[in-house]
Amino acid sequence: MTLHDLPVSTSHLPDPSRFTYPFCYEPHPLCVAAAEAVRAYLDGQGQWADELARGKMMGVLVVRHQGKRGFLAAFSGTLGGLTRQDYFVPPVFDTMQPGGHFEREQARISAMSRRLAALQGQARSMRAHLGLDELLRERDAQLQTMRAEAAQAKIRRQKLRQELSPRELAARADELARESQHQKAELRRAAKRWERRVQETEAPLRALTMEEQALAAERKQSSETLQQWLFGQYRLLNAHGERRSVGEIFGQDIPPSGTGDCCAPKLLQAAYLMGAQPLCMGEFWIGQSPADEVRRDGHFYPACHSRCLPVLEHMTQGLLVESNPMAARYQATRGKFSVQYADGSIIIVRKPEGMLSVPGKDGLPSVQDILREEFPQGAPPMLAHRLDMDTSGLLLAARTPEAFQSLQRQFLTREVEKTYVALLERPLPVGHEGEISLPLRPDLADRPRQMVDPVHGRTAVTRYRVVGQEGGHARVLLHPVTGRTHQLRVHCAHPLGLDSPIVGDRLYGKTADRLMLHAQSLSFTHPASGKRVTFQWPYI
C-alpha cells in the first residue's frame, strides 16, 4: 500500500474543514485531482484495459499522514481477478488468501455442489428408467377423472333432490346418501392404491433421494456457517480506534454479499491502520455503464446504502463529517411549499425540490406531514401519488376516502395525465420525440437506485419530446405512461433511453444545485364534480 502524492497544482488548496458526507456530496477538488492521478496510472496498465473498459468503481481518500498530504486509492471487489494489487489499498479481509480457512471451506462447499449435481443427474436418469414421471401423470389423470365424475354425480343428486316430491325424496334419501359415500370411499381407495404403487416404484430411488437431501442440507448449513464466520473477519475501525465486525454492525440483519469490499470501507480501514487523518473521499466510475445500471465514466457516486450505510456510520465515528446536505436543503425549501388549490375533495400542492412526499427514515418532515398540519379538520389528507424528493412540481392529495378511491382508480387505469419538464446534460435535436420502454426494478444492493431488468423488472413506459435548447442542455417534455420509481430519471440517463442524465441527478448523473425535473401539469377527473380538470405550474 502506498500513500500517493497529490499533483503539485493542488498545493494551494487548504484541507477541508469537514470530512465528506459519503451518501450525498460534491467531490472536493482534492478528490478530483486524486481521481485524475488514478486514471493516469490505470492508463498505463494495459493488462486491465478490457476489464476497466467494461466498468469498475474506483475510490480515492485524501489523508494527512505525518504532516504530509496525499491520497490512497481503492477498487471495488477485485481487479485482474485479485483482491490485492500494487498501488491500491488492501482488502479489509482477504478472502483469496492461499490456503486460508475461507478458501478451504469454499473448496469443500464447491465439492458438495458438484456431488449434489451428480446425484441429481443420477436421480433424473433413474426416474426415467423406472417410468416414475409417467406413472405420476397416469395417477393424477385417473384421480382427476374420478373427482370430476364425483362432482358431476353430486350435481345430479342435488338437482334430483330439488325435483323429487317430499315423499319421493324420503324414499330415496338412503340411496342417494349411499351413492355419495361409495364414491368418496372409492376415491380414497384409489388414492391409497396409487400411493402404494408409487412407493413401490420409487423404492430404488429412495436411498439416492435421501442422500441428495442430506447433502443439500449439509451444504446449506456449511454455507451459512462460513458466511457467519466471514462476517466476523471483517473487523472495521473508526477514528476512535474502535473495532466492530460486520456481523456486529448489522446486528439481527443479514449483511448483503460483498459488504466491506466497496471502496469506502477499504480506504478508511487503510487510513486508520496507518494512522492517517482522513480529509475527504470520493468514489468514481471508470468505463462503460453496465446494461442494467446507469453509470457514467468519470462521474462520482455516493456510497451505496445497503452495504455501506451501516458500515460507514460506524467507520466515520470520530470524524467531523459534513452534515447531510439533503437535510439542509429541506430547511431551505420549506418556505417554498405552497397549496395551489383546495376544495372539499382535493388539494393541489406545489412541492419544492428537496422535500419528501411522505415520511422517510431520516425523520425529515414531508408534504404529507405539512398537509395534515395545515388541514387538521376532517379526515387527514392522503397523497394520491408521489414525487421523488429531488423533484419539484404538482402533487395531488385527497381530502376524503371517496375522493382518494376515485383518484387511485384513475391512476390505476392511467386516466391521469402528467407532464414533466426536464433539462438534460447534453443537447438533443429539437423536435425529436418518441417512446422509451425499459422495465425497472429496485437495485437491491444500492437502494433507492433503480435498474433496468428485462426479466424481473416492471413495465415502464415514457413518451418524450425535445422542445428546446438552453445553454447546451436539451429541454424535454416527459409524459410517463406508467409511474415507476425514478422512471423518468433512468429513462433519460440509460444508454438505451435518451442516454443523457437530467441535470443535477445525483444518482444517475452529476450533482448540481438541484435536479432539473419538474412536474408542471396534472389532468384528471375531479372526484366530486366528474369534470375533467387541469392544473399547471410552469417552473424551469
C-alpha positions in Angstrom: 0.0 0.0 0.0 1.4 3.4 -1.0 0.5 6.9 0.0 0.5 8.7 -3.3 1.4 12.3 -3.9 -1.2 14.8 -4.9 -0.5 16.9 -8.0 1.6 20.0 -7.3 -1.2 22.1 -8.7 -3.3 21.3 -5.5 -0.7 22.5 -3.0 -2.5 25.9 -2.6 -5.8 24.2 -1.7 -6.5 24.1 2.1 -7.5 21.0 3.9 -11.3 20.5 4.0 -12.8 21.7 7.3 -15.1 18.6 7.5 -14.9 15.1 6.1 -17.1 14.1 3.2 -20.7 13.0 3.9 -20.4 9.9 1.8 -24.1 9.5 0.8 -24.6 12.8 -0.9 -21.6 15.0 -1.8 -20.0 17.3 -4.4 -16.4 15.9 -4.9 -13.8 18.1 -3.3 -11.2 19.4 -5.7 -8.5 17.4 -3.9 -10.5 14.2 -4.6 -11.0 15.2 -8.3 -7.2 15.7 -8.6 -6.6 12.3 -6.9 -9.1 10.6 -9.2 -7.3 12.1 -12.3 -4.0 10.7 -10.9 -5.6 7.2 -10.6 -6.8 7.4 -14.1 -3.4 8.4 -15.4 -1.9 5.4 -13.6 -4.5 3.0 -15.0 -4.0 4.3 -18.5 -0.5 2.7 -18.3 -1.8 -0.7 -17.1 -2.7 -2.4 -20.3 -3.3 -5.8 -18.5 -6.5 -4.4 -17.1 -7.7 -2.5 -20.1 -10.5 -4.8 -21.1 -11.8 -5.2 -17.5 -11.8 -1.4 -16.9 -13.5 -0.8 -20.2 -16.4 -3.0 -19.0 -16.7 -0.7 -16.0 -15.3 -0.6 -12.4 -15.9 1.6 -9.4 -12.8 3.3 -8.0 -12.3 5.3 -4.9 -9.8 7.9 -3.5 -9.3 9.1 0.0 -7.2 12.2 0.7 -5.4 12.0 4.0 -2.8 13.8 6.1 -0.1 11.5 7.4 2.9 12.6 9.4 2.3 16.1 8.3 2.2 15.2 4.6 -0.9 15.3 2.5 -1.5 12.5 0.0 -4.1 10.1 -1.2 -5.0 6.4 -1.1 -6.7 4.6 -3.9 -9.0 1.6 -4.0 -11.0 -0.6 -6.4 -14.3 -2.2 -5.6 -14.3 -6.0 -5.3 -11.4 -7.4 -7.4 -9.2 -6.2 -10.1 -7.4 -8.5 -12.5 -9.0 -11.4 -10.6 -7.3 -10.5 -7.4 -8.2 -8.7 -4.2 -4.7 -7.2 -3.9 -2.8 -5.0 -6.4 0.1 -2.7 -6.1 -0.8 1.0 -5.9 -4.1 0.2 -4.2 -5.1 -0.4 -0.5 -5.5 -4.0 0.5 -8.9 -5.6 1.3 -10.3 -5.3 4.8 -10.2 -9.1 4.8 -8.5 -11.2 2.0 -10.9 -14.0 1.0 -8.4 -15.1 -1.6 -5.5 -15.8 0.8 -4.0 -19.1 -0.4 -4.6 -22.0 1.9 -6.8 -19.9 4.2 -9.9 -21.1 6.0 -12.2 -19.4 3.5 -10.5 -20.9 0.5 -10.6 -24.4 2.1 -14.2 -24.1 3.1 -15.2 -22.7 -0.3 -13.4 -25.7 -1.9 -15.3 -28.1 0.3 -18.7 -26.5 -0.4 -17.9 -26.5 -4.2 -17.1 -30.2 -3.9 -20.5 -30.7 -2.3 -22.2 -28.8 -5.1 -20.5 -31.0 -7.7 -21.6 -34.1 -5.8 -25.1 -32.8 -5.5 -25.3 -32.1 -9.2 -24.1 -35.6 -9.9 -26.7 -37.1 -7.6 -29.5 -35.0 -9.2 -28.4 -36.3 -12.6 -28.5 -39.9 -11.4 -31.9 -39.3 -9.9 -33.2 -37.9 -13.2 -31.8 -40.9 -15.1 -33.3 -43.4 -12.6 -36.7 -41.7 -12.6 -36.8 -42.0 -16.4 -35.7 -45.7 -16.2 -38.3 -46.5 -13.7 -41.0 -44.6 -15.6 -41.9 -42.7 -12.4 -42.9 -39.4 -14.0 -45.2 -41.3 -16.5 -46.7 -43.2 -13.6 -47.3 -40.0 -11.6 -49.0 -38.4 -14.7 -51.2 -41.5 -15.0 -52.1 -41.4 -11.3 -53.0 -37.7 -11.5 -55.1 -38.2 -14.6 -57.1 -41.1 -13.1 -57.7 -39.4 -9.8 -58.7 -36.2 -11.5 -61.2 -38.1 -13.7 -62.7 -39.7 -10.6 -63.0 -36.4 -8.8 -64.7 -34.9 -11.8 -67.2 -37.8 -12.0 -67.9 -37.5 -8.3 -68.5 -33.7 -8.7 -70.9 -34.4 -11.6 -72.7 -37.0 -9.6 -73.1 -34.6 -6.7 -74.7 -32.0 -9.0 -77.1 -34.7 -10.3 -78.1 -35.6 -6.8 -78.6 -32.0 -5.8 -80.8 -31.5 -8.9 -82.7 -34.7 -8.2 -83.4 -33.6 -4.6 -84.9 -30.4 -5.9 -87.1 -32.2 -8.4 -88.4 -35.0 -6.2 -91.5 -34.6 -4.1 -91.0 -34.8 -0.3 -92.4 -38.4 -0.3 -90.1 -39.5 -3.2 -87.1 -37.8 -1.6 -87.7 -39.5 1.7 -87.9 -42.9 -0.1 -84.6 -42.3 -1.9 -82.7 -40.4 0.7 -80.7 -43.5 1.9 -79.9 -44.5 -1.7 -78.6 -41.1 -2.5 -76.5 -40.9 0.7 -75.0 -44.4 0.0 -74.1 -43.3 -3.6 -72.2 -40.3 -2.2 -70.4 -42.3 0.5 -69.5 -45.0 -2.0 -67.9 -42.5 -4.5 -65.9 -40.9 -1.7 -64.7 -44.3 -0.4 -63.8 -45.4 -4.0 -61.7 -42.2 -4.4 -59.9 -42.8 -1.1 -59.2 -46.5 -2.0 -57.9 -45.4 -5.4 -55.6 -42.8 -3.9 -54.2 -45.4 -1.5 -53.6 -47.9 -4.3 -51.8 -45.3 -6.2 -49.8 -44.3 -3.2 -48.6 -47.9 -2.7 -47.8 -48.3 -6.4 -45.7 -45.1 -6.4 -43.9 -46.1 -3.3 -43.0 -49.5 -4.7 -41.9 -48.0 -8.0 -39.7 -45.3 -6.4 -38.2 -47.6 -3.8 -34.9 -48.0 -5.7 -34.7 -44.2 -5.9 -35.3 -43.6 -2.2 -31.7 -44.0 -1.0 -30.5 -41.7 -3.7 -33.1 -39.1 -2.7 -32.2 -39.3 1.0 -28.5 -38.8 0.2 -29.4 -35.8 -2.0 -31.5 -34.2 0.7 -28.9 -34.8 3.4 -26.1 -33.4 1.2 -28.2 -30.3 0.3 -28.9 -29.7 4.0 -25.2 -30.1 4.8 -24.2 -27.7 2.1 -26.7 -25.1 3.2 -25.5 -25.4 6.8 -21.9 -25.1 5.7 -22.6 -22.1 3.6 -24.4 -20.3 6.4 -21.6 -21.2 8.9 -18.9 -19.9 6.5 -20.9 -16.7 5.9 -21.2 -16.0 9.6 -17.5 -16.7 10.1 -16.7 -14.3 7.2 -18.9 -11.6 8.7 -16.7 -11.9 11.8 -13.5 -11.5 9.9 -14.3 -8.0 8.6 -13.4 -6.1 11.7 -13.8 -2.4 10.9 -12.1 0.5 12.6 -13.3 4.0 13.2 -11.5 7.2 14.1 -11.8 6.4 17.9 -9.8 3.2 17.3 -12.9 1.0 18.0 -13.3 -2.2 16.0 -16.6 -3.8 15.2 -17.3 -6.8 12.9 -19.7 -6.6 10.0 -21.9 -9.1 11.9 -21.9 -6.8 15.0 -22.7 -3.7 12.9 -25.7 -5.3 11.2 -27.0 -7.0 14.3 -30.0 -9.2 13.6 -30.0 -8.3 9.9 -28.0 -10.4 7.4 -25.3 -8.2 5.7 -25.6 -8.2 1.9 -23.0 -10.1 -0.1 -19.8 -8.0 -0.6 -20.2 -5.9 2.5 -16.8 -4.4 3.4 -15.4 -4.9 -0.2 -16.6 -1.5 -1.5 -14.0 1.3 -1.9 -15.0 3.5 1.0 -14.6 0.9 3.8 -11.3 -0.3 2.3 -9.9 3.2 2.1 -10.9 4.2 5.7 -9.6 1.0 7.1 -6.3 1.5 5.4 -6.1 5.1 6.7 -6.8 4.2 10.3 -4.3 1.3 10.2 -1.5 3.6 9.1 -2.5 6.4 11.5 -3.5 8.8 8.8 -6.2 11.5 9.2 -9.0 11.2 6.6 -9.7 14.6 4.9 -12.1 13.9 2.0 -13.3 10.9 -0.1 -14.9 10.1 -3.4 -15.9 7.1 -5.5 -16.0 7.4 -9.3 -16.8 5.1 -12.2 -14.4 4.1 -14.9 -15.6 2.5 -18.2 -18.9 1.6 -19.8 -22.2 1.6 -17.9 -23.5 -1.9 -17.1 -26.5 -2.9 -19.1 -28.8 -2.9 -16.1 -27.5 0.2 -14.3 -26.8 3.8 -15.1 -23.1 4.7 -14.5 -21.1 7.4 -16.3 -17.4 7.3 -17.0 -15.7 9.8 -14.7 -18.8 10.6 -12.6 -18.6 10.5 -8.8 -21.2 8.5 -7.0 -22.4 8.3 -3.4 -21.7 5.2 -1.3 -24.3 2.5 -1.6 -26.9 2.2 1.1 -27.5 -1.5 1.6 -23.9 -2.5 2.2 -22.2 0.8 3.2 -24.7 2.8 5.2 -24.4 0.8 8.4 -20.7 0.3 7.9 -19.8 3.9 7.2 -21.9 5.2 10.1 -19.6 3.2 12.3 -16.3 4.0 10.4 -16.9 7.7 10.4 -17.4 8.0 14.1 -14.8 10.3 15.5 -14.5 12.3 12.3 -16.0 15.8 11.9 -18.4 14.9 9.0 -20.3 17.3 6.8 -24.0 17.5 7.6 -26.4 15.7 5.3 -27.0 18.3 2.5 -30.5 16.9 1.9 -31.4 17.9 5.5 -30.0 21.4 4.9 -31.8 21.6 1.6 -35.1 20.8 3.3 -34.7 23.8 5.6 -34.1 26.0 2.6 -37.1 24.7 0.7 -39.7 24.6 3.5 -40.6 28.2 2.7 -41.2 27.3 -1.0 -44.0 24.9 -0.1 -47.5 26.1 -1.0 -51.0 25.0 -1.8 -52.1 26.0 -5.3 -55.8 24.9 -4.9 -58.0 23.2 -2.4 -61.7 22.4 -2.1 -63.7 19.8 -0.1 -62.3 16.9 -2.1 -58.8 17.6 -3.4 -55.7 19.6 -2.6 -53.1 20.6 -5.3 -49.7 21.1 -3.7 -46.6 22.9 -5.1 -43.8 20.7 -3.8 -40.3 22.2 -3.9 -37.3 20.1 -4.7 -35.6 18.6 -1.6 -38.8 17.8 0.2 -40.1 14.3 0.8 -43.6 13.4 -0.4 -44.2 11.0 2.5 -42.3 10.4 5.8 -38.9 8.7 5.3 -36.4 7.0 7.6 -34.4 10.2 8.2 -37.2 11.9 10.1 -37.4 14.9 7.8 -40.9 16.5 7.6 -42.8 15.6 4.4 -45.6 17.0 2.3 -47.9 14.6 4.0 -46.9 15.9 7.4 -47.4 19.5 6.4 -50.8 18.9 4.8 -52.0 17.2 8.0 -50.9 20.3 10.0 -52.5 22.8 7.6 -55.7 20.8 7.1 -56.5 19.5 10.6 -60.3 19.3 10.2 -61.9 16.1 8.9 -60.0 13.1 7.5 -56.3 13.6 7.2 -55.3 14.4 3.6 -54.0 11.5 1.6 -51.5 11.8 -1.3 -52.8 10.2 -4.4 -49.3 9.8 -5.8 -45.7 10.8 -5.0 -42.7 12.7 -6.4 -39.1 11.9 -5.7 -37.5 14.0 -3.0 -35.3 15.8 -5.6 -38.2 16.5 -8.0 -40.3 19.6 -7.8 -43.9 20.1 -9.1 -47.6 19.5 -8.6 -48.8 16.8 -6.1 -52.4 15.7 -5.8 -54.0 14.9 -2.4 -57.4 13.7 -1.5 -59.4 15.1 1.5 -62.0 12.3 1.8 -61.8 8.5 1.5 -64.2 8.6 -1.5 -62.0 11.1 -3.4 -58.9 9.1 -2.6 -60.5 5.9 -4.0 -61.6 7.8 -7.2 -58.1 9.2 -7.7 -56.4 5.9 -7.1 -58.7 4.3 -9.6 -57.8 6.9 -12.2 -54.1 6.4 -11.6 -54.5 2.7 -11.8 -56.3 2.9 -15.1 -53.9 5.6 -16.4 -56.6 8.2 -16.8 -54.4 10.8 -15.0 -52.2 12.7 -17.5 -48.9 14.1 -16.1 -46.4 16.3 -17.9 -42.9 16.9 -16.6 -40.2 19.2 -18.0 -36.5 18.4 -17.6 -33.2 19.8 -18.7 -30.7 17.1 -19.8 -26.9 17.2 -19.5 -26.3 17.3 -23.3 -28.2 18.7 -26.3 -30.6 16.8 -28.4 -32.3 17.8 -31.7 -35.3 20.0 -31.2 -38.5 18.2 -32.3 -37.0 14.7 -31.6 -39.7 12.6 -30.0 -40.5 9.0 -29.2 -41.3 6.4 -26.6 -38.9 4.7 -24.1 -39.8 1.3 -22.7 -37.3 -0.1 -20.2 -38.5 -2.4 -17.4 -37.4 -1.3 -14.0 -36.8 -2.8 -10.6 -35.1 -1.6 -7.4 -31.3 -2.1 -7.1 -31.5 -4.3 -4.0 -27.8 -3.7 -3.3 -28.0 0.1 -3.6 -31.4 1.5 -2.8 -33.0 3.8 -3.8 -31.3 3.4 -7.2 -33.4 1.6 -9.8 -32.0 -0.7 -12.5 -33.2 -2.0 -15.9 -34.2 -5.7 -15.8 -36.0 -7.2 -18.8 -36.7 -10.4 -16.9 -37.8 -9.3 -13.4 -38.5 -5.5 -14.0 -41.9 -4.0 -14.1 -43.1 -2.4 -17.3 -42.1 1.3 -17.5 -43.0 3.5 -20.5 -42.2 7.2 -21.1 -43.1 9.4 -24.0 -40.9 12.4 -24.7 -40.4 15.4 -27.0 -37.4 17.7 -27.2 -38.8 21.3 -27.2 -35.8 23.5 -26.9 -32.1 24.0 -26.0 -30.8 26.1 -23.1 -27.1 26.6 -22.6 -26.2 23.4 -24.2 -28.9 21.4 -22.4 -31.9 19.8 -24.1 -35.3 20.9 -22.7 -37.6 17.9 -22.8 -41.3 17.3 -22.1 -41.8 13.9 -20.5 -45.1 12.0 -20.3 -44.9 9.0 -18.0 -47.4 6.3 -19.2 -46.5 4.3 -16.1 -45.4 5.6 -12.7 -42.3 3.6 -11.6 -39.9 4.9 -9.0 -37.2 7.0 -10.7 -38.7 6.1 -14.1 -38.0 9.4 -15.8 -34.5 9.7 -14.4 -33.5 6.2 -15.5 -35.2 6.5 -18.9 -33.3 9.8 -19.6 -29.9 8.6 -18.3 -29.8 5.0 -19.6 -27.9 4.3 -22.8 -31.0 2.6 -24.2 -33.1 5.6 -23.3 -32.1 9.2 -24.1 -28.5 8.5 -22.9 -28.4 11.9 -21.2 -29.0 12.2 -17.5 -31.2 15.0 -16.1 -29.1 18.0 -14.9 -28.4 17.7 -11.2 -29.2 14.0 -10.9 -27.0 12.8 -8.0 -27.9 9.2 -8.5 -27.7 8.7 -12.3 -25.7 11.7 -13.4 -23.8 14.6 -11.9 -24.7 16.5 -8.7 -25.7 20.1 -9.1 -27.7 22.7 -7.1 -30.9 20.9 -7.8 -32.4 18.2 -10.0 -33.8 19.9 -13.1 -37.0 17.8 -13.2 -40.4 19.4 -12.6 -43.9 18.1 -12.7 -45.6 21.0 -14.4 -49.1 19.7 -15.3 -51.8 17.4 -14.0 -55.0 16.5 -15.7 -57.7 14.2 -14.1 -61.4 13.9 -13.5 -62.5 15.7 -10.4 -63.8 13.1 -8.0 -66.8 15.3 -6.9 -67.8 17.2 -10.0 -66.9 14.5 -12.5 -65.5 17.2 -14.8 -62.0 17.0 -16.4 -59.7 19.5 -14.7 -56.1 20.6 -15.5 -53.6 22.3 -13.1 -50.3 23.8 -14.2 -47.2 25.2 -12.6 -44.6 26.2 -15.1 -41.2 26.4 -13.3 -38.0 25.5 -15.1 
